[in-house]
Structure formats: C-alpha cells, structure tokens
Amino acid sequence: MDRDLVERIHHCVKELGLDHKLSELAELLLYETEKHPPLDSAFLYSNTQDNQASVFGGAAELKQKRLAHSYLLIGSDDDSTGFQGYTRWSTALEAVVGRGNIRPVPLLPMKKNGVINVNNLSESESLVDYAAKQGIQALYVVAWNVQQLRAVMTAVSVVLKEGSQLSIFSHSGTKLPWDSVVHHSQGNEVGTRAEFVSRELVMKIAKYQAEGDILPARDIIQYMERRALPPQPPQQLNSGGLAHQS
C-alpha cells in the first residue's frame, strides 16, 4: 500500500469513528513492503476492467523483484459476475508475468450459503482450500490497492477460522488516478476511486465484520505478527566456500 492511500484510510477512520486498529493495520501493510520475502506464489483478486491495471501492476512488481513466479487466479468463467476483466486475465497476464506462470484456482461454492459467486470471501475460501491441497505454505495476496486492506483481512479471516497454517503476505496493487469514475463490486457500484476508500471501510469491511465474515482488525494484526515463513532453500556454495548468488 502507498502512503497516499494509507493517509486516506487514516482520515476516513478518524472522521467516521471507525475502529482505530484499521489505521494500525493499514500502516503495517504499508511498511510490510520493505521486508518482502521471496515466495513461490501470489494470488490475484479479481476486479473490474476499470481497476485491473492496479492488480496487474502489483503482479508486475513481484515479478520484477523476483518475489514470486507462480500467479494464481480464480478459474471461473462465469461472465454474470460483472467482472469484465478477470475471466480473461490469464491471456493478458502472460505479457506481465510470462507464459506458463499462471495457475487457475477452482471456484468453490460459498460455505455460508452454498452459492457459487465471485467475491472476496469466495475467492479467499477457494484460495485457502487450493493452498492446502497444493501444499502451499505461504503466498502473497494482490488486489486493487483500494481493496487491498479488505482482501488481506478476508484472506486472513478465512485462514484463522479454518485453522489453516497458510501464511498470508500483502503486496498491494499499484496506484491509479483517484478522480476517475470507475465500476467496482461485480461492476454494480460506480464512483471515483477516492470515494471507494470510505466505501470499502464502511460498506464492506465494517458490514462484513458485523456479519461475521471478517474478523476484527486486532486479530488480523496479531496473525500478521506471528505468521511463519516457509523454509528457504540453502544457499549453494561455490568452490571457494562462498555463498553463490544468482
């Protein structure tokens, strides 16, 4: 997350009287980028065509910094979701992360109602299930930068509720123009990206916390502070006994 977005979150939390731990979590996600570990996988949360460039930008950064090389996408082809971009992301993403580096994640029916639908919760549940079956111990989650806070909170909430050992790390999508009018939330919400900062906090995070789908920010912070890194492969030694770095 960038400083501009975090300051906007701080302002909204204070102005709207929301849980101050949301500001603390946003700050944690901002500084997490300074200590990113190299991991195998990154999961890209779907979004509308208006905001997909942010997600692609985040994936490109991970690729450029060699922090991930396998990129996971929800594999649903249900065009009724309103996500104009996500069902065709695999083709567009090849130019960003390279051919052969994209993996589909089966979309599972939502545990709360058995409905098949693409949203943060169903993607998170599908992701945690997929990671368990594939033996993935840690991964990045990447979303439109305005949605990143909710994406992390939802993913971690599912991990904690299901007793998963998966370690979630955050890498936000890149910043896009704040004043542009865009579609969001399955394409049925319209507003400027700046307006969606407060909407994410009130109409999404606070609402889904009240419904029990997202845990309190303090629980997410505690998880982020104690999550484990997967074992890193030992460095190879050259003939002189020095670690070789590629």
Phi, psi and chi 1 to 4 in degrees:
 res  aa     phi    psi   chi1   chi2   chi3   chi4
   1 MET       -  144.8  -61.7  176.9   74.6      -
   2 ASP   -92.7  160.5   59.3   81.5      -      -
   3 ARG   -59.8  -38.8  169.0   55.1   63.7 -176.0
   4 ASP   -58.4  -47.8 -174.7   12.1      -      -
   5 LEU   -64.1  -43.2  173.0   57.0      -      -
   6 VAL   -61.8  -40.6  171.0      -      -      -
   7 GLU   -64.2  -37.2  -69.2  -62.8  -25.4      -
   8 ARG   -65.4  -39.4  -70.9  171.4 -175.6  -93.5
   9 ILE   -64.4  -45.4  -69.3  173.4      -      -
  10 HIS   -54.4  -47.0  -71.9  -18.0      -      -
  11 HIS   -62.3  -46.2  173.9   76.4      -      -
  12 CYS   -65.8  -42.0  -70.1      -      -      -
  13 VAL   -60.0  -44.9  166.8      -      -      -
  14 LYS   -68.8  -45.8 -176.7  176.7 -179.5  178.9
  15 GLU   -65.6  -36.7 -177.3  178.5   55.1      -
  16 LEU   -94.5   -1.7  -61.0  171.6      -      -
  17 GLY    67.5   36.4      -      -      -      -
  18 LEU   -87.4  173.5  -59.4  174.3      -      -
  19 ASP   -56.9  120.6  178.5    9.0      -      -
  20 HIS   -65.9  -18.1   69.0   92.5      -      -
  21 LYS   -66.4  -20.6  -74.0  -68.8 -174.8  179.6
  22 LEU   -64.4  -39.4  -70.7  168.1      -      -
  23 SER   -65.1  -40.9  -74.0      -      -      -
  24 GLU   -63.4  -41.4 -175.2  177.3  -29.7      -
  25 LEU   -66.2  -42.4  177.4   56.3      -      -
  26 ALA   -59.7  -40.2      -      -      -      -
  27 GLU   -65.0  -40.7 -163.1   76.1   24.8      -
  28 LEU   -61.1  -42.8 -173.3  156.4      -      -
  29 LEU   -67.4  -31.5  -63.0 -175.2      -      -
  30 LEU   -63.1  -48.9  169.2   65.4      -      -
  31 TYR   -82.4  -10.8  -71.6  106.7      -      -
  32 GLU   -63.2  -28.5  175.1  153.6  -68.0      -
  33 THR   -62.9  -20.2   58.8      -      -      -
  34 GLU   -77.9  -14.9  -61.3  176.7    0.5      -
  35 LYS  -129.4   35.6   52.7 -178.0  179.3 -179.7
  36 HIS   -63.3  127.8  -91.0  164.6      -      -
  37 PRO   -88.0  155.1   32.9  -35.4      -      -
  38 PRO   -73.9  125.9   24.9  -32.4      -      -
  39 LEU  -126.1  167.2  -57.8  174.2      -      -
  40 ASP   -79.1  -39.8  178.2   74.5      -      -
  41 SER  -124.8  154.2  -58.1      -      -      -
  42 ALA  -138.6  136.6      -      -      -      -
  43 PHE  -104.8  128.8  179.4   76.9      -      -
  44 LEU  -103.7  115.8  -47.7 -176.3      -      -
  45 TYR   -73.9  133.0  -82.0   85.6      -      -
  46 SER   -69.5  155.9   53.1      -      -      -
  47 ASN  -157.5 -179.2 -149.9  -70.4      -      -
  48 THR   -74.6  165.0   60.7      -      -      -
  49 GLN   -59.8  -29.6 -164.1  168.8   30.2      -
  50 ASP   -63.8  -30.7  -68.7  -16.0      -      -
  51 ASN  -115.3    1.5  -62.5  -43.8      -      -
  52 GLN   -65.0  -26.6   69.0 -178.3   27.6      -
  53 ALA   -61.9  -29.8      -      -      -      -
  54 SER   -66.0  -44.0  173.8      -      -      -
  55 VAL   -66.7  -43.4 -174.5      -      -      -
  56 PHE   -60.6  -39.2  -74.8   15.4      -      -
  57 GLY   -63.5  -40.5      -      -      -      -
  58 GLY   -63.6  -41.2      -      -      -      -
  59 ALA   -64.0  -41.0      -      -      -      -
  60 ALA   -61.9  -38.4      -      -      -      -
  61 GLU   -64.7  -43.5  -71.4  177.9  -14.5      -
  62 LEU   -62.4  -41.2  -72.0  173.5      -      -
  63 LYS   -65.0  -46.0  179.7   68.7  173.5  178.7
  64 GLN   -62.5  -37.6 -178.2 -179.9   21.8      -
  65 LYS   -88.2    2.3  -63.9  175.7 -178.7  178.1
  66 ARG    57.5   40.5  -61.8 -177.1  179.7 -179.7
  67 LEU   -96.3  -14.7  -65.9  175.0      -      -
  68 ALA  -156.8  151.4      -      -      -      -
  69 HIS  -134.2   -6.7   67.9  -94.7      -      -
  70 SER  -116.6  123.9 -178.7      -      -      -
  71 TYR  -116.7  122.6  -63.3   83.9      -      -
  72 LEU  -101.0  136.9  -48.7  177.7      -      -
  73 LEU  -133.3  146.0  -59.7  172.0      -      -
  74 ILE   -60.0  131.8  -79.0  -65.7      -      -
  75 GLY   -91.0   10.8      -      -      -      -
  76 SER   -70.9  145.5  171.0      -      -      -
  77 ASP  -113.3   25.6  -70.9  -36.1      -      -
  78 ASP   -79.3   99.1 -179.0    7.8      -      -
  79 ASP   -69.3  -13.3  -70.8  -30.1      -      -
  80 SER   -70.8  -10.3   68.1      -      -      -
  81 THR   -68.0  -22.2   59.9      -      -      -
  82 GLY    90.0   -5.0      -      -      -      -
  83 PHE   -80.1   94.0  -75.1  119.3      -      -
  84 GLN   -63.5  -24.8  -57.6   97.3  -44.7      -
  85 GLY   -98.8  -35.5      -      -      -      -
  86 TYR   -67.0  -35.0   97.4   94.1      -      -
  87 THR   -66.6  -17.9   55.2      -      -      -
  88 ARG  -114.4   15.8  -59.9  172.5 -176.6   85.6
  89 TRP   -63.9  -33.4  -84.9    9.8      -      -
  90 SER   -57.0  -40.4   57.7      -      -      -
  91 THR   -68.9  -46.9  -60.3      -      -      -
  92 ALA   -65.7  -33.7      -      -      -      -
  93 LEU   -72.5  -21.3  -89.9  176.5      -      -
  94 GLU   -58.0  -34.9  -74.2 -174.7   -9.4      -
  95 ALA   -71.3  -17.9      -      -      -      -
  96 VAL   -95.8  -46.6  178.0      -      -      -
  97 VAL  -114.6   -3.3  -58.8      -      -      -
  98 GLY    96.4  148.4      -      -      -      -
  99 ARG   -68.4  139.7 -178.8  170.8  -64.3 -178.3
 100 GLY    86.7    1.3      -      -      -      -
 101 ASN  -105.5    8.9  -64.8  -32.5      -      -
 102 ILE  -112.3  133.2  -58.1  166.6      -      -
 103 ARG  -124.5  132.9  -56.0  -77.7 -175.2  -89.3
 104 PRO   -81.2  138.6   29.8  -34.1      -      -
 105 VAL  -107.0  118.7  173.9      -      -      -
 106 PRO   -58.1  133.4  -23.2   34.3      -      -
 107 LEU   -83.6  118.9  177.4   63.2      -      -
 108 LEU   -94.9  155.3  -57.6  178.9      -      -
 109 PRO   -60.5  143.2  -21.5   33.2      -      -
 110 MET   -65.3  136.3  -63.5 -178.9   69.4      -
 111 LYS   -67.5  -27.0  -67.8 -173.8  175.9 -179.2
 112 LYS   -76.7  -27.0   63.9 -172.2  -63.8 -177.0
 113 ASN  -144.4    0.0   54.2   23.6      -      -
 114 GLY    73.5    6.4      -      -      -      -
 115 VAL   -86.0  140.6  173.2      -      -      -
 116 ILE   -91.4  113.1  -64.5  179.2      -      -
 117 ASN  -153.6  147.5 -174.8   28.3      -      -
 118 VAL   -95.7  112.6  179.8      -      -      -
 119 ASN  -155.6  176.9   53.9   50.8      -      -
 120 ASN   -55.8  -40.2 -100.0 -149.2      -      -
 121 LEU   -69.8  -48.1 -179.1   58.0      -      -
 122 SER   -67.0  -35.7   64.3      -      -      -
 123 GLU   -64.9  -42.1  -73.5 -174.3  -79.3      -
 124 SER   -65.9  -43.8  -63.6      -      -      -
 125 GLU   -62.3  -41.9  -69.7  177.2  -16.9      -
 126 SER   -65.9  -39.7  -60.0      -      -      -
 127 LEU   -63.4  -47.8  168.6   62.0      -      -
 128 VAL   -63.6  -39.5  172.4      -      -      -
 129 ASP   -63.7  -44.8  177.8   80.9      -      -
 130 TYR   -63.6  -43.9  178.8   85.6      -      -
 131 ALA   -60.6  -40.3      -      -      -      -
 132 ALA   -64.0  -43.8      -      -      -      -
 133 LYS   -69.8  -29.8  -69.0  175.8  178.5  176.1
 134 GLN   -94.6   -3.1  -62.5  -63.6  -42.1      -
 135 GLY    72.0   27.3      -      -      -      -
 136 ILE   -80.9  123.7  -61.8  172.7      -      -
 137 GLN   -94.2  -27.4  -62.7  175.0  -58.7      -
 138 ALA  -154.3  147.6      -      -      -      -
 139 LEU  -159.4  164.1   52.5   76.4      -      -
 140 TYR   -90.7  146.8  -74.0  106.3      -      -
 141 VAL  -111.8  135.0  -64.7      -      -      -
 142 VAL  -127.9  127.4 -176.7      -      -      -
 143 ALA  -139.2  168.3      -      -      -      -
 144 TRP   -47.0  134.0  171.2   35.6      -      -
 145 ASN   -56.2  -35.5   69.0  -36.5      -      -
 146 VAL   -67.0  -28.3  175.0      -      -      -
 147 GLN   -94.3   -6.1 -169.6 -175.4   27.8      -
 148 GLN   -59.1  -42.4 -176.1   71.9   17.3      -
 149 LEU   -58.1  -47.7 -179.3   63.3      -      -
 150 ARG   -66.8  -38.1  174.2  161.8   60.3  103.4
 151 ALA   -61.6  -45.7      -      -      -      -
 152 VAL   -63.8  -46.0  170.2      -      -      -
 153 MET   -62.1  -39.9  -65.1 -176.0   75.5      -
 154 THR   -68.6  -46.5  -53.3      -      -      -
 155 ALA   -60.2  -46.3      -      -      -      -
 156 VAL   -66.2  -37.6  172.2      -      -      -
 157 SER   -59.4  -43.3  -65.6      -      -      -
 158 VAL   -65.5  -43.2  172.5      -      -      -
 159 VAL   -56.5  -47.9  166.2      -      -      -
 160 LEU   -67.9  -42.3  -68.7  174.3      -      -
 161 LYS   -65.4  -33.0  -70.5  178.8  179.8 -179.8
 162 GLU   -94.2    0.2  -62.3 -168.7    3.0      -
 163 GLY    67.3   25.8      -      -      -      -
 164 SER   -73.3  151.8  167.9      -      -      -
 165 GLN   -97.0    8.5  -62.6  -57.2  -52.6      -
 166 LEU   -64.1  132.3  178.5   64.5      -      -
 167 SER   -97.5  119.6  -68.6      -      -      -
 168 ILE   -97.2  129.7  -62.3  -68.6      -      -
 169 PHE  -120.5  148.6  -71.4   81.0      -      -
 170 SER  -104.0  132.4  171.8      -      -      -
 171 HIS  -138.2  107.2 -173.1   85.9      -      -
 172 SER   -71.4  150.3  178.2      -      -      -
 173 GLY   -64.0  163.8      -      -      -      -
 174 THR   -80.4  162.8   51.3      -      -      -
 175 LYS   -75.9  139.5 -177.3  178.3  177.7  179.1
 176 LEU  -122.3  164.7  -61.7  174.2      -      -
 177 PRO   -55.3  127.6  -28.2   36.9      -      -
 178 TRP   -66.3  -35.2  -73.0  112.4      -      -
 179 ASP   -86.9   -3.0  -65.9  -26.5      -      -
 180 SER   -70.2  138.1  -62.3      -      -      -
 181 VAL   -85.1  125.7  175.9      -      -      -
 182 VAL  -135.4  164.9  -62.5      -      -      -
 183 HIS   -97.9  144.2  -68.2   77.9      -      -
 184 HIS  -147.9  171.0 -179.0   42.3      -      -
 185 SER    55.5   73.0 -171.1      -      -      -
 186 GLN    59.4   19.2  -69.0   83.0   34.4      -
 187 GLY    82.9    1.7      -      -      -      -
 188 ASN  -101.7    6.9   55.4   23.0      -      -
 189 GLU  -120.8  136.5  -65.7 -178.4   12.9      -
 190 VAL  -127.4  138.7 -178.8      -      -      -
 191 GLY   174.6  177.0      -      -      -      -
 192 THR   -76.1  157.7   65.6      -      -      -
 193 ARG   -61.5  -34.5  -66.8 -169.1  179.4   93.9
 194 ALA   -62.1  -40.1      -      -      -      -
 195 GLU   -66.0  -30.5  -68.5  170.9  -21.4      -
 196 PHE   -72.8  -13.8  -84.3  116.7      -      -
 197 VAL   -62.4  -50.8  175.2      -      -      -
 198 SER   -71.0  -35.4   60.1      -      -      -
 199 ARG   -62.3  -39.8  -67.9 -169.2 -164.2 -179.1
 200 GLU   -60.9  -41.3  -82.6  -72.4  -48.4      -
 201 LEU   -70.2  -42.8  -69.5  166.1      -      -
 202 VAL   -92.2  -52.2  176.9      -      -      -
 203 MET   -82.2  -14.4  -61.2  170.7   61.9      -
 204 LYS  -115.6  -69.7  -56.4  -64.9 -177.2 -179.1
 205 ILE   -61.9  -54.4  -66.8  175.4      -      -
 206 ALA   -62.1  -40.8      -      -      -      -
 207 LYS   -62.6  -47.2  174.7 -175.5  175.8 -177.7
 208 TYR   -75.0  -23.4  -62.6  144.0      -      -
 209 GLN   -67.7  -41.1  -75.8 -180.0  -36.4      -
 210 ALA   -64.0  -30.8      -      -      -      -
 211 GLU   -86.1   -6.8  -64.9  176.6   -0.6      -
 212 GLY    89.0    5.9      -      -      -      -
 213 ASP   -83.8  -26.7  -67.1  -25.0      -      -
 214 ILE  -121.0  130.7  -63.7 -179.9      -      -
 215 LEU   -77.1  162.6  -65.2  174.1      -      -
 216 PRO   -57.6  150.5  -24.7   34.9      -      -
 217 ALA   -58.3  -34.3      -      -      -      -
 218 ARG   -61.9  -35.5   67.0  174.3 -178.5  -86.0
 219 ASP   -67.7  -37.5  -66.5   -8.2      -      -
 220 ILE   -67.0  -41.8  -49.4  -60.0      -      -
 221 ILE   -62.2  -45.2  -67.1  170.9      -      -
 222 GLN   -60.6  -40.3  -69.9  172.6   -2.0      -
 223 TYR   -62.8  -46.8  164.6   89.4      -      -
 224 MET   -60.9  -32.5  -57.7  -69.9  -81.9      -
 225 GLU   -77.6  -22.9  -67.9  174.7  -18.4      -
 226 ARG  -113.9   -2.9   69.0  172.2 -174.3  -97.1
 227 ARG   -60.9  154.1   75.3 -151.3  144.2  154.2
 228 ALA  -104.1  149.4      -      -      -      -
 229 LEU   -88.5  144.6  -84.6  171.6      -      -
 230 PRO   -70.1  156.1   27.9  -35.5      -      -
 231 PRO   -58.3  134.8  -19.9   31.5      -      -
 232 GLN   -92.9  142.7  -63.8  -62.8  -51.3      -
 233 PRO   -63.8  143.3   23.1  -33.5      -      -
 234 PRO   -64.3  147.9   25.0  -34.4      -      -
 235 GLN   -70.1  141.3  -69.6 -179.5  -51.9      -
 236 GLN   -77.1  146.0  -64.6  179.9  -11.7      -
 237 LEU  -104.4  136.6  -61.8  179.4      -      -
 238 ASN   -85.0 -177.9   59.6   24.7      -      -
 239 SER   -63.4  -21.7   58.6      -      -      -
 240 GLY   -89.4    3.7      -      -      -      -
 241 GLY    82.8    9.6      -      -      -      -
 242 LEU   -99.0  147.3  -61.8  176.3      -      -
 243 ALA   -63.9  133.5      -      -      -      -
 244 HIS   -97.5  128.7  172.6   73.2      -      -
 245 GLN  -113.2  129.0  -63.2 -179.4   -5.9      -
 246 SER   -84.6      -   58.0      -      -      -
